Amino acid sequence: MNISVPRRVTAVAALAALALGGLTGTSATARPAEAAGVAAAPDISLTAVKQHLTDLQSIATANGGNRAHGRTGYKASIDFVKAKLDAAGYTTSLQTFTTSGATGYNLIADWPGGDPNQVLMAGSHLDSVSSGPGINDNGSGSAAILETALAVSRAGYQPSKHLRFAWWGAEELGLVGSKYYVNNLPTTERSKIKGYLNFDMIGSPNPGYFVYDDDPTIEQTFKSYFAGLGVPTEIETEGDGRSDHAPFKSAGVPVGGLFTGASRVKTSAQVTKWGGTATAFDRCYHSSCDTTSNINDTALDRNSDAVAHAIWTLSAGSTNPPTGKVFENTADVSIPDNGAAVTSTVNVTGVTGNAPSNLSVGVDIVHTYKGDLIVDLVAPDGSVYNLHNRTGGSADNIVQTYTVNASSEVANGAWKLRVQDKAAADVGYINAFKLTFP
């Protein structure tokens, strides 16, 4: 990653199904439920992903200890990935560019089939810095999307959307390869890319679980996946705009991705949340010690499976969309410990007359002690419908769909989910709030 150095819930299948409408190895932990009607993504073998990392390490070792732009180790890395994709039936192409006096390479791999006007793309930078082999940064992302691409081939997967994978060159010199690709795409081709997923450093040895806060559909797809594993997430900020999603975002393409941390120090709160130590997420960031020993297997396993889940979910087109009109807010809202009430708002428009007698209220709250919480639905006129009143004892999280008789309320307007923590020592946030009008 090119950085200037300076949740835990149960998955709701409807969230994944909603995501489709918006964009439409053995795992160490249980996999979350898939959305109804969506083919389940295969488990991505940690062993296979780690073998790719071993191969990249061998390439670096044989080529001066790195895989940097302009060095023989980078071209050998590109050739290694390309050979595997060619054998798996992908249509591959090498895009060349020149920077810092050397030829650079992007590898683009298209899976045959799918709507060519609806492209879902996933990418990772393949280059390292010159000071080390770059196994976490970014062999980890490169290996995960490689194994996912091979899983697509093994499954004979034929999604509704067209799948494209990319491995970028010269990211460490300022996102050069991905910028070149985006800038040289004709406008009509650029508009066909309906989502770009970026994976840069997803196996950090002292990991956090960070999700890009960009396109809300892609963000929620990842957040729901990790929620199903019982793994809390946070919004990614350390590398915001400093990896290969940035050129796509600037061009108006919806983007998202995953990250496990670089040189920043994990806070004590994050240690409580994820384990590890209050040290750098990756002490070997941009260093010679970024080798195969610099990988957390659990993080790499979880994130590799999340890559496949997102690609299968966001590329499918066979799911039945949720019936009725759905209004959702997926922005995180922190809940103060033993503090004032907070709200998440959805603005309902285009619904005739009053709300129904069976208004569906989807609540997704990450919290370490739900017995502290009072949760209300507040109608546009201020009427309050209590959903949860400090029940559940020491259990955590509230992920539930409530049915409310709101037939006396005008449907259109600002509806709020109001949450208050009424006792000390536990923390959390509103993960998502949605209303479904039948």
N, C-alpha and C positions, 0 to 999 in steps of 0.2 A: 504494500500500500504506500502511496505517495503522500505521507503526512508530514507537515511541518511540526516538529516536536514542540512544543511551546516554548413470570407470573403464573402464577400457578393457578389454573382453573381447569374444569372439564370441558372438552371441546363440544360445541353444539353443532350438529350436522347442518342445521339451517344456515349458519354463518358461512360455511364453505359453499353451500348452494347459492347463497346470495352473492358471494364473490364471483361466481361464474357468470351471473347475470350482469355484473358490473363490468367485466372484462371480456365477457363472452363474445446381502450380508446379514447377519443376525443383529438386530438392534439391542442396545443395552437396556432399553426401556420399552414399555408397552407402547404400541402405536395408537393414535387417536382414531376415533370413528371417522369414516369417510362420508361425504355427503351422499344422500340417496341419489342413485342414478349415475354416479360418477365412478368410473373404474378405479379400483384401489391402486395406488402407486406401489410398485414392488419395494421390498426392503433393500436398501443399498448396502452391500456387504462392506463392512469396515475393513475386513481383510483385503478385499480388492482395492479399496481406496488407498490403503497403506502400501500396497504393492506398487501402485503408481508413484507414490512418494519415494519409495525405495529406488525405483527406476530413475526418478528425477535427481535424487541424491547421487546415484552412480554417474549420471551424466555430468553433474557439477564436479564431482571428484576427478573425473577423467578430463576435465576441461578447465583446469586452473582454479577450481573451488567455487565457481559461480555459474550462473546462467543469465548474465546481464546482456542488455542490448549491445549489439556489435561484437559480442564474444561468441566463440564457437559453441559454448554451452547452451546459448539461447537457440541457435539454429538447430542443434541436436535435439533440444526439447520439442521444438515445433515439429521436427520430422518424426519424433517418437509418437506424439499425439496424433498426427495426421495418419500415420500408418495404421493405427488402431481403428480410427474412424473409417478409413477407406475399406478396411477389411470387414467392417460392420455394415457397409452398404450406404454410407453417407456420401453426398456430393460435396467434396471439399475444394476449397480454393485458397491460395496464398495471395494475400494482398501485400505489396511491398511499398515502402516509403523510405525516405532518407532523413535522418536526424543525427546531430552530433558527428557528422562525417561518416556515418555507417548506415548500411541498409538494415531496415527493420522489417518485421513480418507480422501480419495478422493472419490467423487461421480461421476461416469461416466454414462451418459444416452445416449443410441443410439436410434434414430428414425428408425423403420423398413423401409427397402427399400433403393433405391439409389445404385449407383455403389460402391461396397465395396472397390474397388481399387482407388476411388476418394473421399476422406473424407474431408468435411469441418467441422471444429471444432470451438466452441466458449466456452470460459471459464472465470471464475471469482473466486477470492479467497473468501471463506466463513468465515474464521476465523477473529476475531477482536484481538486487543491488550488486555492485561489483565486489562487495566485502564478504559475501557469503552465498550459500546455495539456495537460500530463499525457500525453505520447505514449508514453513507456515505462511510466509509472505512471498509468493502466493501459490506455492505448490498445493496448499490445502484446498483453496477454491478451485484451482485448475483440475486437481485430481477428482474432486467431488462431481464437477459437471461432466468430466470425461466418463466416469463410471455411470452417471445418470444417462448420458447419451448412449452408452453401450447397453444399458438396461432397456432403453426405448427400442433398440434394435432386437435384443433377445426376446422382448415381449411382442414384437411385431406391432407395436402400438400405432394406431391410426387415429389421431385426434382430429377434432374439427378444425383447429387452427394449424398453421404450418409452423414447424419447429425449426429453430436455427440456434446453433451454438457458436461461440466465438472465444478465441484465446488471443489476448491483446499483447502487442509488443510495446516496449518503451514506456510503460506506465510509470515507472520509477523516474523517468525524466520529464514528467509533466503530462501524463495521460496522452502521449503523442499518438499511439496507435489507434485508440478508440476515437480520438478527435478526428484523425485522418479518415477513418471509416465513415463517421457521421457526416463530416463536411463534404465528402465525395459521393454521398448518396443523393440521387435525384430526389427532388421534393416528393414526387409521386411514390417512390419506393420508401422514403422515410415515413410517409403517412400510413403505410401498410403495417408498420411495427406497432402493435397494440399494447406491448408491454416489454420492458427490458429488466431482467433480474441480474443483479451483480453479486458476486461472491468473492470477497477479498479478506483473507485471514479468518478462517472459520475453525481453526484448531488450536487456538492460543493455549499455552501450557497452564495459565492461571485464568481460565476463561470467564467472560461474561456472556450474556446472551442478548445481543443488540439487534433490533429490527429497524430498517430504514423508515423514516417518517416522511414518506413522499406520497405516492399514490395510495389512497385509502383502501382500495380493493386488494392490492398486493400486500399492503401492510397487514390487513386483517387476516389474509390467508396464512401468513406466517405466524401471527400472534395466536390464531385459533389452533394451529398445529402444535405449537409449544404448550399452549394451555392444556391440550389433551395429554401431554406428557407430564403435566404437573410442574412445568418449568416456567418460572416468571421471566418476563422479558423487560427490557428498557429500550427507549428510543436511542438510536445510534447518533452520537454527536462528535466523537473524536475525529472521525474521518469524513465528516459531512462535506460533500462536494469535492473530495480529494481522491476519488477513485473513478473507475471507468463508467459509472452511471451518469456522471456529471454532464458529459457532452450530449447524451441522449435526453436528459432532463432539459437542458438548455434548448434543445430542438423541439421540445413539446411532446416527447414520448413519455408515457407513464412509466415510472421506474420504482424499483424496490430492491431489497437485498438483506443480507445477513453479515454479521461481523462479531468477533469475539474479543476484540480489544488489542491495542498495540502498546505504546510506551506509557500511557497514563497509568496511575496507581489506582488499584481497586480500593474503593472506600470501605470503611468498616461495615456500613450498611449493606454494601454489595457482597462482602464476605459472609455476612449473616444470610443473605439471600441465596448465594450461589456456592458458598464454600470457598476454599482457597486461602490466600493470604493477602494482607494489605500491602502488596508490592505491585510492580508493573504486571499488566495482563500478559505481556510478552517481554520478558527480560532480555531476549535475544533479538529484539526487533532491529532489523537492518545491521545485523552483526554476523560474524563468522559462525557463531554457535546456533544459528537458525538451521538446524539439521533435523534429521528424522527423530532425534531425541527431544526435539522442541515442540512436541505435539501432545495435546490432551486427547486421548482416545474417545472419551465419552463425548466431549464437545464435537469432535470430528464426526462421530457416528450420528449424533442427533442432527447436526447441521446437514450432513449428506442426505439423510432421510428427508429433512425438510426441503432440500432442493428438489428431490423427486416429487414430493407431495405437491409443491407449488406448481411444478411443470405439468403434472398430470391434472391438477385441479383447474389451472388457469387456461389450459389448452383444450379441455374437453368441451363438447357442445351438446352432449346427449342428456344432460340433466334437465329435469322439469323445473322451471323457475318457480319461486314461491308464489302461491296464489294471492291475489289481491295486490294492493298498493303497499309497498314497504318504505318506511322512512327510518333512517338509521344515522346515529352519530357514533363514530368509532374513535374519536379523539379521547386520549387518556385524561382523566380528571383526578388529581390527587385528593384523597380524603384525609383531612387533618386528624391526628390522633387526639381523641377527646376534645374535638374542636367544633367549629361552626359547620353548618350544613353546606354542602356544595351541590351543584346541579349540572346535568348534561341535558342539552336541549335539542329537540328535533322540531323542525318547522314543517307542519303539514299543510299542503296546498292541493287544490284540484279535487278535493273530496266533497261531494254534494251533501248538504244537510248535516245531520247530527252524526256523532260517532256511533258505532254499533254497540249492541248489548254484549257482544263477545269480542271486544277489542283485545288483540294479542299484544302483550307487553313483554318484550325480550330484555332480560336483565343479565348483564355479565359483569360481575364485580370481583376483583381480586382483593382478598383481605385475609389476614392471618387469624381472625377470630370473628366470625359472623354474628356471634351473640352480642357483639357491641353495637350492631348497626340497626338503624331505623331507615327504612326505604319507602318512599312515597312516590306515586305518580301525581303530578300537579297539572291539572287541565289549564287551557288558555285563560279561563275566567278565574283561576285561583283555587278551584275546588280540589280537594285533596283525597286521594284514594290510597290507603295504606296497603303496601305489598308485603312488608317484612318488619316485624317489631321485636328485635332482640331475641329471636329464637335460634335454636341450633347449637347453643352452648359453645364448646371449644372447637367445633368444626370450622373449617375455613371456606371462604369463597361463596358467592351466590351466583349460580349460573342456572337460571330458571325462566320459563315463559309463564307469565301470569295471564289470566283472562279477567278482564274488568268490564262490568256493565257501565259503559259511559254514554248511554243513549240519551242522557239529558244534556250532553255537552255538544256544542258546535264543533264539528270535526276540524275545520281549518284553524290554524294558529300555532302558537309556540307551546308545545308540551314539554314538560320537564321531568326528569328523573332526579329526585332529591334524596341525598344520602347524608346521614350524620352518624359519626362515631361518638358514642355516649360514654365511653370508658377508656382508661389509659392503657398504654403498653402494647398496642397492636396497630398495624399500619396497612394501607392498601390504596386502591384507586378504582374508579369506574373504568372498565375496559371497553364496554360498548353498551348502547341502549337503542332499542328499535321498537317501532310500532308497526303492526300489520293490520291494515284495514281490509276485511274480506269483501 
